[in-house]
């Protein structure tokens, strides 16, 4: 009896590492069990950014901090495209898992390895070639040499290491598509600790400055990628590729590209929109083309990082919904898709409200700014700019909750074009608002002398962009996912099983 009791904790621990079968069990319980490690993983991913920002903000000059903050959206374009593409590719994998097609799972892995290698070369070359034009786009130019040098150095190193990020996202997304959300969490935990340690070594000990922050991130991700691949092939022998698995057809590649590219573009659209916002934010620190302050840049940059952290739990839940819907699509359990989506929306609303409450607490006296900036950089103006941005976003967070859940579910049922159209609508709305409303309320020219209402107008670009995307996603939400006869969903299953 005693031995049996001793085995129970070990058995529970072993069960924790087993993949979750998303096609069985009570929907909300299954989603919650699978999504909690994903949410924790996403939170740890934010620690990468926060640790860099916190150490840089506490140790480097205001100009260097502004340079790193200004480039967040540029880095976001390419890294989030890589992240979105990997998540989209794995919709095919999840469908294969749902219909118990192990050979299809391996063939999906082989196709993704080939596509990921090609994307690494393409994205790295494109990012490095476009670096200077993109910096000019956000008004970071050699005329402000210290800001420009910091931004160029940070981006250059991160872009050179895109491959590490892409393959890391690939193996993590692949494991989640199989129902294993715990293994990516553990490796991300190790990678986060390693990243913080390397940050301290490279920045505080070796004095490599901005280059040290970027180098620590790339090095930690590269080590984690190699370790995670090795562990995955060891833990799941069925994933070891055979010679016949490399017989990849054009149809195999097409099926993955059709699912991956729209989601990748959707993630990049968000970054492009933020760049447009950033290009206008910089103007609130300028008069007659001359930089007179860094308050708007630093306030917006720190608030944007906090916002990314606050939205992470709902984002993680949404990512889990992709695997849930795709596995059930492959299994033909379309009744679970409808039920799971509705329950997922309720969970997202609850998580969103709790997250906003935490965010509002952190805005008191600009508390979050002291995480990202040293005391001398936290001024009344910095707090004002940062809090204005957060208040506007937090007031409309339910729009974002709907977007995260439904967009990922639409991806999971293989309606990728709607994801792309939603992204396009979001981009158009955000750009249009950023480039018109602040200038209109400033009398034609945005500057440090513009009224506060002009900055509020700029901040409104976020929720109005979410609304634009939500309106597009309402079409597949009602037409496909909420349609009681599921005719469209069954069509998706047939296309998958026939390999069309």
C-alpha positions as CSV (number, residue, x, y, z in Angstrom):
1,X,0.0,0.0,0.0
2,X,2.8,2.4,0.9
3,X,4.6,1.7,-2.4
4,X,1.4,2.3,-4.3
5,X,0.9,5.7,-2.6
6,X,4.5,6.6,-3.3
7,X,4.0,5.9,-6.9
8,X,1.0,8.2,-7.2
9,X,3.0,11.5,-7.3
10,X,5.5,10.1,-9.8
11,X,2.6,8.8,-11.9
12,X,1.0,12.2,-11.8
13,X,4.3,13.8,-12.9
14,X,4.6,11.4,-15.8
15,X,1.0,12.1,-16.9
16,X,1.8,15.8,-16.9
17,X,4.3,15.2,-19.7
18,X,2.0,13.1,-21.8
19,X,0.3,14.8,-24.8
20,X,-3.3,15.9,-24.2
21,X,-5.8,14.4,-26.5
22,X,-7.8,17.4,-27.4
23,X,-10.6,15.4,-29.1
24,X,-11.9,13.9,-25.9
25,X,-13.1,15.1,-22.5
26,X,-15.1,18.1,-21.3
27,X,-14.2,20.9,-23.7
28,X,-13.4,23.7,-21.3
29,X,-11.4,21.4,-19.0
30,X,-9.4,20.0,-21.9
31,X,-8.7,23.5,-23.2
32,X,-7.7,24.8,-19.8
33,X,-5.4,21.8,-19.1
34,X,-3.7,22.3,-22.5
35,X,-3.7,26.1,-22.5
36,X,-2.2,26.7,-19.0
37,X,1.4,25.6,-20.1
38,X,1.0,27.6,-23.3
39,X,0.0,30.7,-21.3
40,X,3.0,30.3,-19.0
41,X,5.2,29.8,-22.0
42,X,4.0,33.0,-23.5
43,X,4.5,34.8,-20.2
44,X,8.1,33.5,-20.1
45,X,8.6,34.6,-23.7
46,X,7.8,38.1,-22.5
47,X,10.4,37.8,-19.9
48,X,13.0,37.7,-22.7
49,X,11.8,41.2,-23.8
50,X,11.4,42.5,-20.3
51,X,14.8,41.3,-19.0
52,X,16.5,43.0,-22.0
53,X,14.4,46.2,-21.5
54,X,14.9,46.3,-17.7
55,X,18.7,45.7,-17.8
56,X,19.1,48.1,-20.7
57,X,16.8,50.7,-19.1
58,X,18.6,50.6,-15.8
59,X,22.2,50.7,-17.1
60,X,22.4,52.5,-20.5
61,X,21.8,56.1,-21.5
62,X,18.4,57.6,-22.3
63,X,19.4,57.8,-26.0
64,X,20.4,54.1,-26.1
65,X,17.2,53.1,-24.3
66,X,15.2,55.1,-26.8
67,X,17.0,53.3,-29.7
68,X,16.1,49.9,-28.3
69,X,12.5,50.8,-27.6
70,X,12.1,52.4,-31.0
71,X,13.1,49.1,-32.7
72,X,10.8,46.8,-30.9
73,X,8.2,47.0,-33.6
74,X,10.8,46.4,-36.4
75,X,12.0,43.2,-34.6
76,X,8.4,42.3,-34.1
77,X,7.7,42.3,-37.9
78,X,10.1,39.5,-38.7
79,X,10.1,37.5,-35.5
80,X,6.3,37.5,-35.3
81,X,6.1,36.5,-39.0
82,X,8.3,33.5,-38.1
83,X,6.1,32.7,-35.1
84,X,2.8,33.0,-37.1
85,X,4.1,30.9,-40.0
86,X,5.2,28.1,-37.6
87,X,1.8,28.1,-35.8
88,X,0.0,28.1,-39.2
89,X,2.1,25.2,-40.5
90,X,1.2,23.1,-37.5
91,X,-2.6,23.3,-38.3
92,X,-1.8,20.6,-40.8
93,X,0.1,18.6,-38.1
94,X,-2.8,18.9,-35.7
95,X,-5.3,17.6,-38.3
96,X,-3.0,14.6,-38.8
97,X,-2.8,14.0,-35.1
98,X,-6.6,14.2,-34.8
99,X,-7.2,11.6,-37.5
100,X,-4.4,9.4,-36.1
101,X,-2.2,9.7,-39.3
102,X,1.3,9.1,-37.9
103,X,2.9,9.0,-41.3
104,X,1.2,12.3,-42.1
105,X,2.7,13.8,-38.9
106,X,6.2,12.9,-39.9
107,X,5.7,14.1,-43.5
108,X,4.4,17.4,-42.0
109,X,7.5,17.7,-40.0
110,X,9.8,17.1,-43.0
111,X,7.9,19.7,-45.0
112,X,8.2,22.2,-42.2
113,X,11.9,21.7,-41.9
114,X,12.4,22.4,-45.6
115,X,10.1,25.5,-45.5
116,X,11.7,26.8,-42.2
117,X,15.2,26.6,-43.7
118,X,14.1,28.5,-46.8
119,X,12.3,31.1,-44.7
120,X,15.4,31.6,-42.5
121,X,17.5,32.5,-45.5
122,X,14.8,34.8,-47.0
123,X,13.9,36.6,-43.8
124,X,17.5,37.1,-42.7
125,X,18.5,38.6,-46.0
126,X,15.4,40.8,-46.3
127,X,15.7,42.1,-42.7
128,X,19.3,43.1,-43.0
129,X,18.9,44.7,-46.4
130,X,15.8,46.7,-45.3
131,X,17.3,47.7,-41.9
132,X,18.3,51.3,-42.8
133,X,15.1,52.2,-44.7
134,X,13.0,50.8,-41.8
135,X,14.9,52.8,-39.2
136,X,14.3,55.9,-41.4
137,X,10.6,55.1,-41.5
138,X,10.4,55.4,-37.7
139,X,12.5,58.6,-37.7
140,X,15.6,56.9,-36.3
141,X,18.4,58.5,-38.4
142,X,22.1,59.3,-38.2
143,X,21.1,62.8,-37.2
144,X,20.6,61.4,-33.7
145,X,23.8,59.3,-33.7
146,X,23.5,57.6,-30.3
147,X,19.9,56.5,-30.8
148,X,20.6,55.4,-34.3
149,X,23.7,53.4,-33.3
150,X,21.9,51.6,-30.6
151,X,18.9,50.8,-32.8
152,X,21.1,49.6,-35.7
153,X,23.2,47.4,-33.5
154,X,20.3,45.8,-31.7
155,X,18.3,45.1,-34.8
156,X,21.3,43.8,-36.8
157,X,22.2,41.2,-34.2
158,X,18.6,40.1,-33.7
159,X,18.0,39.8,-37.4
160,X,21.2,37.8,-38.0
161,X,19.8,35.3,-35.5
162,X,16.3,35.0,-37.0
163,X,17.0,31.3,-37.8
164,X,17.3,30.5,-34.1
165,X,13.9,32.1,-33.3
166,X,12.2,30.5,-36.3
167,X,13.3,26.9,-35.6
168,X,12.6,27.4,-31.9
169,X,9.1,28.5,-32.7
170,X,8.8,25.6,-35.1
171,X,9.6,22.8,-32.7
172,X,7.5,24.4,-29.9
173,X,4.5,24.8,-32.2
174,X,5.0,21.3,-33.5
175,X,4.9,19.7,-30.0
176,X,1.8,21.8,-29.1
177,X,0.1,20.5,-32.2
178,X,0.6,17.0,-30.9
179,X,-1.0,18.0,-27.6
180,X,2.3,18.5,-25.6
181,X,2.3,22.0,-24.2
182,X,4.5,21.2,-21.1
183,X,7.8,20.3,-22.9
184,X,7.9,23.8,-24.7
185,X,7.2,25.4,-21.3
186,X,10.1,23.7,-19.6
187,X,12.6,24.5,-22.3
188,X,11.4,28.0,-22.4
189,X,11.9,28.3,-18.7
190,X,15.5,27.1,-19.1
191,X,16.0,29.4,-22.0
192,X,14.7,32.4,-20.0
193,X,17.0,31.7,-17.1
194,X,19.9,31.4,-19.5
195,X,18.9,34.6,-21.3
196,X,18.9,36.6,-18.0
197,X,22.2,35.1,-17.0
198,X,23.8,36.0,-20.4
199,X,22.2,39.5,-20.2
200,X,24.0,40.1,-16.9
201,X,27.2,38.6,-18.2
202,X,27.3,40.5,-21.5
203,X,26.0,43.9,-20.3
204,X,27.1,44.3,-16.7
205,X,30.3,42.2,-16.7
206,X,31.6,42.4,-20.3
207,X,30.1,45.9,-20.9
208,X,28.9,45.0,-24.4
209,X,25.9,47.3,-24.0
210,X,23.1,47.0,-26.6
211,X,25.0,44.4,-28.5
212,X,25.1,42.3,-25.3
213,X,21.4,42.4,-24.8
214,X,20.7,41.3,-28.4
215,X,23.5,38.7,-28.3
216,X,22.2,37.1,-25.1
217,X,18.7,36.7,-26.6
218,X,20.0,35.0,-29.8
219,X,22.5,32.8,-28.0
220,X,19.9,31.6,-25.4
221,X,17.4,30.8,-28.2
222,X,20.0,28.9,-30.3
223,X,21.0,26.7,-27.4
224,X,17.3,26.0,-26.5
225,X,16.4,25.1,-30.1
226,X,19.1,22.5,-30.3
227,X,18.2,21.0,-26.9
228,X,14.5,21.0,-27.6
229,X,14.9,19.2,-31.0
230,X,17.2,16.6,-29.3
231,X,14.7,16.0,-26.5
232,X,11.7,15.8,-28.9
233,X,13.3,13.1,-31.0
234,X,14.3,11.2,-27.9
235,X,10.9,11.5,-26.2
236,X,8.8,10.7,-29.3
237,X,10.6,8.0,-31.4
238,X,7.7,8.1,-33.9
239,X,8.9,11.6,-34.9
240,X,12.2,10.3,-36.2
241,X,12.1,10.8,-39.9
242,X,12.5,7.9,-42.4
243,X,13.7,8.1,-45.9
244,X,10.2,8.0,-47.3
245,X,9.1,10.9,-45.2
246,X,11.4,13.2,-47.2
247,X,9.5,12.4,-50.4
248,X,7.8,15.8,-50.1
249,X,5.4,16.8,-52.9
250,X,4.5,20.2,-54.1
251,X,1.0,19.6,-52.6
252,X,2.6,19.0,-49.2
253,X,4.4,22.3,-49.4
254,X,1.4,24.1,-50.7
255,X,-0.9,22.9,-47.9
256,X,1.5,24.2,-45.3
257,X,2.2,27.5,-47.1
258,X,-1.6,28.2,-47.5
259,X,-2.0,27.8,-43.7
260,X,1.2,29.4,-42.6
261,X,1.7,32.5,-44.6
262,X,-1.6,34.2,-43.9
263,X,-1.1,33.8,-40.1
264,X,2.5,35.0,-40.4
265,X,1.3,38.0,-42.3
266,X,-1.4,38.6,-39.7
267,X,1.3,38.7,-37.0
268,X,3.5,41.0,-39.1
269,X,0.6,43.3,-39.8
270,X,0.4,44.1,-36.1
271,X,4.1,45.0,-36.0
272,X,3.7,47.2,-39.1
273,X,0.8,49.0,-37.5
274,X,2.9,49.6,-34.4
275,X,5.7,51.0,-36.5
276,X,3.3,53.5,-38.0
277,X,2.2,54.4,-34.5
278,X,5.9,54.7,-33.4
279,X,6.7,57.0,-36.3
280,X,4.0,59.4,-35.0
281,X,4.9,58.9,-31.3
282,X,8.5,60.2,-32.1
283,X,6.9,63.5,-33.4
284,X,5.5,64.2,-29.9
285,X,9.2,64.6,-28.8
286,X,10.1,67.0,-31.6
287,X,9.7,70.7,-32.4
288,X,10.6,71.9,-35.9
289,X,12.4,68.6,-36.7
290,X,14.6,68.8,-33.6
291,X,14.4,66.3,-30.8
292,X,13.6,68.1,-27.6
293,X,12.6,65.2,-25.4
294,X,12.4,61.4,-25.1
295,X,9.4,61.3,-22.9
296,X,6.9,60.1,-25.5
297,X,9.2,57.5,-27.0
298,X,10.2,56.0,-23.6
299,X,6.7,56.3,-22.1
300,X,5.1,54.6,-25.2
301,X,7.8,52.0,-25.4
302,X,7.5,51.0,-21.7
303,X,3.7,51.0,-21.9
304,X,3.8,48.9,-25.1
305,X,5.9,46.3,-23.3
306,X,3.5,46.2,-20.4
307,X,0.6,45.9,-22.8
308,X,2.3,43.0,-24.5
309,X,2.7,41.3,-21.1
310,X,-0.9,42.0,-20.0
311,X,-2.4,40.6,-23.2
312,X,-0.2,37.4,-23.1
313,X,-2.6,35.2,-21.1
314,X,-5.5,35.7,-23.6
315,X,-3.0,35.4,-26.5
316,X,-1.8,32.1,-25.1
317,X,-5.4,30.8,-24.7
318,X,-6.0,31.8,-28.3
319,X,-3.0,29.9,-29.5
320,X,-4.2,26.8,-27.6
321,X,-7.5,27.1,-29.4
322,X,-5.8,26.6,-32.8
323,X,-4.6,23.1,-31.8
324,X,-8.0,22.3,-30.2
325,X,-10.0,23.2,-33.3
326,X,-7.5,21.6,-35.7
327,X,-7.3,18.3,-33.9
328,X,-11.1,18.1,-33.6
329,X,-11.4,19.0,-37.3
330,X,-9.1,16.1,-38.2
331,X,-11.1,13.8,-36.0
332,X,-14.4,14.9,-37.5
333,X,-15.8,16.1,-34.1
334,X,-17.2,19.4,-35.3
335,X,-19.7,19.6,-32.4
336,X,-16.8,20.0,-30.1
337,X,-15.5,22.9,-32.1
338,X,-18.6,24.9,-31.6
339,X,-18.9,24.2,-27.9
340,X,-15.1,24.7,-27.3
341,X,-15.1,28.1,-29.1
342,X,-18.0,29.4,-27.0
343,X,-16.4,28.2,-23.8
344,X,-13.1,29.6,-24.9
345,X,-14.6,33.0,-25.4
346,X,-16.0,33.0,-21.8
347,X,-12.6,32.0,-20.5
348,X,-10.9,34.7,-22.5
349,X,-13.3,37.4,-21.2
350,X,-12.6,36.4,-17.6
351,X,-8.8,36.3,-18.1
352,X,-9.0,39.6,-20.0
353,X,-10.8,41.4,-17.1
354,X,-8.3,40.1,-14.6
355,X,-5.4,41.1,-16.7
356,X,-6.7,44.6,-17.2
357,X,-7.2,44.9,-13.4
358,X,-3.5,44.0,-12.9
359,X,-2.5,46.5,-15.6
360,X,-4.4,49.3,-14.1
361,X,-2.7,48.7,-10.7
362,X,0.7,49.0,-12.4
363,X,-0.2,52.4,-13.9
364,X,-0.5,54.0,-10.4
365,X,2.2,56.6,-10.2
366,X,3.8,55.0,-13.3
367,X,4.9,51.9,-11.3
368,X,5.6,49.8,-14.5
369,X,7.9,52.5,-15.8
370,X,10.4,51.8,-13.0
371,X,10.7,48.3,-14.4
372,X,11.9,49.4,-17.8
373,X,13.6,52.8,-17.0
374,X,16.0,54.1,-14.4
375,X,14.5,56.7,-12.0
376,X,16.1,59.7,-13.9
377,X,14.2,58.8,-17.0
378,X,10.8,58.5,-15.3
379,X,9.2,62.0,-15.5
380,X,5.7,63.3,-15.3
381,X,5.6,63.5,-19.1
382,X,6.8,59.9,-19.5
383,X,4.1,58.7,-17.1
384,X,1.5,60.8,-18.9
385,X,2.3,59.4,-22.4
386,X,2.5,55.8,-21.2
387,X,-0.7,55.9,-19.1
388,X,-2.7,57.5,-21.8
389,X,-1.9,54.7,-24.2
390,X,-2.7,52.0,-21.6
391,X,-6.0,53.6,-20.5
392,X,-7.3,53.7,-24.1
393,X,-6.3,50.1,-24.8
394,X,-7.5,48.6,-21.5
395,X,-11.0,50.2,-22.0
396,X,-11.6,48.1,-25.1
397,X,-9.9,44.8,-24.2
398,X,-12.9,42.6,-24.8
399,X,-12.5,43.4,-28.5
400,X,-9.0,42.0,-28.3
401,X,-10.2,38.9,-26.4
402,X,-12.6,38.1,-29.2
403,X,-9.9,38.7,-31.8
404,X,-7.4,36.4,-30.2
405,X,-9.8,33.5,-29.7
406,X,-11.7,33.6,-33.0
407,X,-8.8,34.4,-35.2
408,X,-6.9,31.3,-34.0
409,X,-10.1,29.1,-34.3
410,X,-10.6,30.3,-37.8
411,X,-7.0,29.3,-38.5
412,X,-7.7,25.9,-36.9
413,X,-10.6,25.1,-39.2
414,X,-8.4,26.0,-42.2
415,X,-10.1,29.2,-43.2
416,X,-6.8,31.0,-43.5
417,X,-8.0,33.7,-46.1
418,X,-10.2,35.2,-43.4
419,X,-7.2,35.5,-41.1
420,X,-5.4,37.4,-43.9
421,X,-8.4,39.7,-44.6
422,X,-8.8,40.4,-40.9
423,X,-5.1,41.4,-40.7
424,X,-5.4,43.6,-43.7
425,X,-8.5,45.4,-42.2
426,X,-6.6,45.8,-38.9
427,X,-3.6,47.4,-40.7
428,X,-5.7,49.7,-42.9
429,X,-7.7,51.0,-39.9
430,X,-4.6,51.5,-37.7
431,X,-2.6,53.3,-40.4
432,X,-5.5,55.5,-41.5
433,X,-6.1,56.6,-37.9
434,X,-2.5,57.2,-37.0
435,X,-1.8,59.3,-40.1
436,X,-4.9,61.4,-40.0
437,X,-6.5,62.0,-36.5
438,X,-3.4,63.2,-34.6
439,X,-2.5,65.6,-37.3
440,X,-6.1,66.8,-37.6
441,X,-6.3,67.6,-33.9
442,X,-2.8,69.2,-34.0
443,X,-3.8,71.7,-36.7
444,X,-1.8,69.9,-39.4
445,X,1.6,69.2,-37.7
446,X,2.2,66.8,-34.9
447,X,4.8,68.0,-32.4
448,X,5.7,68.3,-28.7
449,X,3.3,71.2,-28.7
450,X,0.3,69.2,-29.8
451,X,-2.7,69.0,-27.4
452,X,-3.2,65.9,-25.3
453,X,-6.2,65.0,-27.3
454,X,-4.0,64.4,-30.3
455,X,-2.1,61.7,-28.4
456,X,-5.4,60.1,-27.3
457,X,-6.4,60.0,-31.0
458,X,-3.2,58.2,-31.8
459,X,-3.8,55.7,-29.0
460,X,-7.4,55.0,-30.4
461,X,-5.8,53.4,-33.4
462,X,-5.4,50.1,-31.4
463,X,-9.0,49.4,-30.3
464,X,-10.4,50.6,-33.6
465,X,-8.0,48.3,-35.5
466,X,-9.2,45.4,-33.3
467,X,-12.8,46.3,-34.1
468,X,-12.1,46.3,-37.9
469,X,-10.5,42.8,-37.6
470,X,-13.4,41.5,-35.5
471,X,-15.9,42.6,-38.0
472,X,-14.2,40.5,-40.7
473,X,-13.9,37.5,-38.4
474,X,-17.7,37.6,-37.6
475,X,-18.3,36.1,-41.0
476,X,-16.6,32.7,-40.4
477,X,-17.6,32.8,-36.8
478,X,-21.3,32.7,-37.7
479,X,-21.1,31.1,-41.1
480,X,-18.8,28.3,-40.3
481,X,-18.2,27.8,-36.6
482,X,-21.7,28.6,-35.2
483,X,-23.5,26.9,-38.1
484,X,-25.4,24.0,-36.6
485,X,-25.2,21.7,-39.6
486,X,-21.4,22.1,-39.8
487,X,-21.4,21.7,-43.5
488,X,-18.4,23.9,-44.0
489,X,-16.4,22.2,-41.3
490,X,-17.1,18.8,-42.7
491,X,-15.9,20.1,-46.0
492,X,-12.6,21.1,-44.4
493,X,-12.2,17.6,-42.9
494,X,-12.8,16.0,-46.3
495,X,-10.2,18.2,-47.9
496,X,-7.7,17.2,-45.3
497,X,-8.4,13.5,-45.6
498,X,-8.2,13.6,-49.4
499,X,-5.0,15.7,-49.3
500,X,-6.6,18.5,-51.3
